Amino acid sequence: MSEPIDLLKCRFGLTPAEARLALHLVAGETLRSAEAKLSISYETARTHLKNIFGKTGTCRQAELVIAIVTALPELRLSSPVIESREALAQGNKSLAQTNKSLEGGQSN
């Protein structure tokens, strides 16, 4: 088993399936996206999420993410989805700068 799943199992008492779903949510994915990637039904994902809420003492996905990242900060930066979003944001910033410089060179 992977280390992040083991950490979630030990800290919160999650099952492996619940831990996998929680990792996707911490990475910023929606429940629909996570269920598709995990090849489970939406209803199964909802059931897992309700169980995760109970075990973590949270009621909302945002609270869940905060609880997990606070308890296990090493999970926050290890997510490929988060790293991809940061790279995308940097790419968008570069594109905006390029567009701005191109617009400045045009005369109307």
PLY file of the C-alpha trace (Angstrom):
ply
format ascii 1.0
element vertex 108
property float x
property float y
property float z
element edge 107
property int vertex1
property int vertex2
end_header
0.00 0.00 0.00
1.12 3.55 -0.52
2.31 5.75 2.30
-0.41 8.45 2.01
-3.14 5.81 2.25
-1.45 4.27 5.28
-1.19 7.71 6.92
-4.91 8.36 6.43
-5.80 4.89 7.69
-3.73 5.35 10.84
-4.68 8.96 11.59
-8.41 8.84 10.82
-9.27 5.13 10.67
-10.25 5.31 6.99
-10.56 2.21 4.86
-8.25 2.01 1.83
-11.14 2.97 -0.48
-12.06 5.95 1.70
-8.41 7.02 1.87
-8.07 6.90 -1.93
-11.14 9.09 -2.32
-9.91 11.51 0.36
-6.57 11.87 -1.45
-8.35 12.83 -4.66
-10.41 15.43 -2.80
-7.32 16.86 -1.09
-5.79 17.16 -4.54
-8.64 19.48 -5.50
-10.76 17.11 -7.52
-14.53 17.11 -7.45
-16.43 14.10 -6.21
-17.54 13.37 -9.81
-13.98 13.50 -11.08
-12.71 11.31 -8.26
-15.41 8.67 -8.78
-14.56 8.45 -12.46
-10.83 8.11 -11.80
-11.43 5.52 -9.09
-13.88 3.59 -11.30
-16.63 3.64 -8.69
-20.22 4.79 -8.93
-21.23 8.24 -7.79
-23.40 6.71 -5.06
-20.45 4.67 -3.78
-18.32 7.82 -3.75
-21.04 9.63 -1.78
-21.24 6.77 0.72
-17.46 6.82 1.17
-17.55 10.59 1.59
-20.24 10.37 4.28
-18.13 7.78 6.12
-15.05 10.00 5.78
-16.98 12.95 7.20
-17.99 10.85 10.20
-14.47 9.60 10.85
-12.85 13.02 10.49
-15.51 15.00 12.33
-16.20 17.21 9.32
-19.37 18.10 7.41
-18.15 19.70 4.17
-15.46 18.86 1.63
-13.59 22.09 2.35
-13.50 21.23 6.06
-12.32 17.74 5.19
-9.42 19.03 3.11
-8.39 21.43 5.87
-8.58 18.67 8.50
-6.43 16.31 6.43
-3.86 18.90 5.38
-3.61 20.18 8.96
-3.17 16.69 10.39
-0.89 15.46 7.60
0.78 18.47 5.92
3.08 16.23 3.89
0.07 15.21 1.77
-0.57 18.77 0.57
2.49 19.16 -1.63
2.75 15.56 -2.79
-0.31 15.81 -5.01
0.30 15.73 -8.79
-3.03 17.52 -9.34
-1.98 20.45 -7.15
1.39 20.63 -8.88
-0.34 20.55 -12.28
-2.65 23.39 -11.26
0.34 25.46 -10.16
2.05 24.83 -13.49
-1.15 25.78 -15.32
-1.41 29.00 -13.33
2.18 29.87 -14.21
1.48 29.12 -17.88
-1.62 31.34 -17.80
0.42 34.15 -16.26
3.04 33.87 -19.02
0.34 33.83 -21.69
-1.27 36.95 -20.22
2.08 38.74 -20.24
2.64 37.76 -23.88
-0.83 38.99 -24.87
-0.26 42.25 -23.04
3.04 42.86 -24.84
1.44 42.03 -28.21
-1.44 44.41 -27.57
1.01 47.16 -26.66
2.75 46.78 -30.03
-0.43 47.21 -32.09
-1.71 50.60 -33.22
-5.41 51.28 -33.60
0 1
1 2
2 3
3 4
4 5
5 6
6 7
7 8
8 9
9 10
10 11
11 12
12 13
13 14
14 15
15 16
16 17
17 18
18 19
19 20
20 21
21 22
22 23
23 24
24 25
25 26
26 27
27 28
28 29
29 30
30 31
31 32
32 33
33 34
34 35
35 36
36 37
37 38
38 39
39 40
40 41
41 42
42 43
43 44
44 45
45 46
46 47
47 48
48 49
49 50
50 51
51 52
52 53
53 54
54 55
55 56
56 57
57 58
58 59
59 60
60 61
61 62
62 63
63 64
64 65
65 66
66 67
67 68
68 69
69 70
70 71
71 72
72 73
73 74
74 75
75 76
76 77
77 78
78 79
79 80
80 81
81 82
82 83
83 84
84 85
85 86
86 87
87 88
88 89
89 90
90 91
91 92
92 93
93 94
94 95
95 96
96 97
97 98
98 99
99 100
100 101
101 102
102 103
103 104
104 105
105 106
106 107
